[in-house]
């Protein structure tokens, strides 16, 4: 079924372009279909992220292992550096500068929050408000507290099992909604082309090129260079050992599906200790998402440039923190990045007009992002365990 959906989605891309180009008036009348599809995706994101992060933090808290703590710290460092590097590339590349943007002007305001507003919004007057207002940042912090505190009380395990079950139900609901992806992509792309003509296609091509450039730079600076300096594994050896893993990530676009091969590569090819490597790589499948850092940084900054809106330093920092926390609960389903990408833009009041085309090209982007995610797990395993190998 998933293969059929993927094939239909690919077919929907050119159909959407043709529909929007040749029948713009009809397309604009039917644009509500794409809006409904986006709404269906977004309304499940907040409860899904809440349940996923809560259970992830609970599992990490009950383990109480130094390896887990060190892994989380390293994952955060890698994510942050990746986000900064990607942001710098987007800033200097100025990817939309050569396209006529007059028709993309937007009269709204991006959510440029002050420090006092950010801190105040973290503490709502009741527990229901964050869910009603889709205050994702507050919901994430609440999930962190709940997951940690559940590991400190007697009946916490029973509650966490229920929350994990609820998370699985939300994921299944989202999976069923994503069966509508071809229809959603068709009308979202058609609407984007009808409103913005051929410029949106040029932007889509530029977006893909930019994403791959950022991924290659991050692959070397964040993944290979530290390993080369610390573990004395040169990039050629690294690439030779990791190549078969990359082939799997490109074809599957799933960190979880690649997990057995990732573990085998780390243990057999890089000669890493089995026990710690299994912990690091398994944890990395959940929360180590350098590909997500590239994805969020490009999406947020690209769309803000596209609509001519400015982002201040405080908003940028909040974008980084939010992206970091959302990555811990990225739904492990096809096109999950589109779902949380739309939510991410909504948090900062950035227009969603580009999401239609983004959903159409996401498969090509996900090949690169998943490869970065898994490569980050390999690098983290080497950096955290290579000293043990040296001492043996």
Secondary structure, DSSP 8 states (H G I E B T S, - for coil): -HHHHHHHHHHHHHHHHHHHHH-HHHHHHTHHHHHHHHHHHHHHHHHHHHHHHHHHHHHHHHH--HHHHHHHHHHHHHHHHHHHHHHHHHHHH-TTTTS--GGG---S------HHHHHHHHS-SSTTHHHHTT-HHHHHHHHHHHHHHHTTSTTHHHHHHHHHHHHHHHHHHHHHHGGGHHHHHHHHHHHHHHHHTTHHHHHHHHHHHHHHHHHHHHIIIIIIHHHHHHT---HHHHHHHHHHHHHHHHHH--HHHHHHHHHHIIIIIS---HHHHHHHHHHHHHH--HHHHHHHHHHHHHHHHHTT----HHHHHHHHHHHHHHHTT--SSTTHHHHHHHHHHHHTT---TTHHHHHHHHHHHHHHHHHHHHHHHHHHHHHHHHHHHHH-
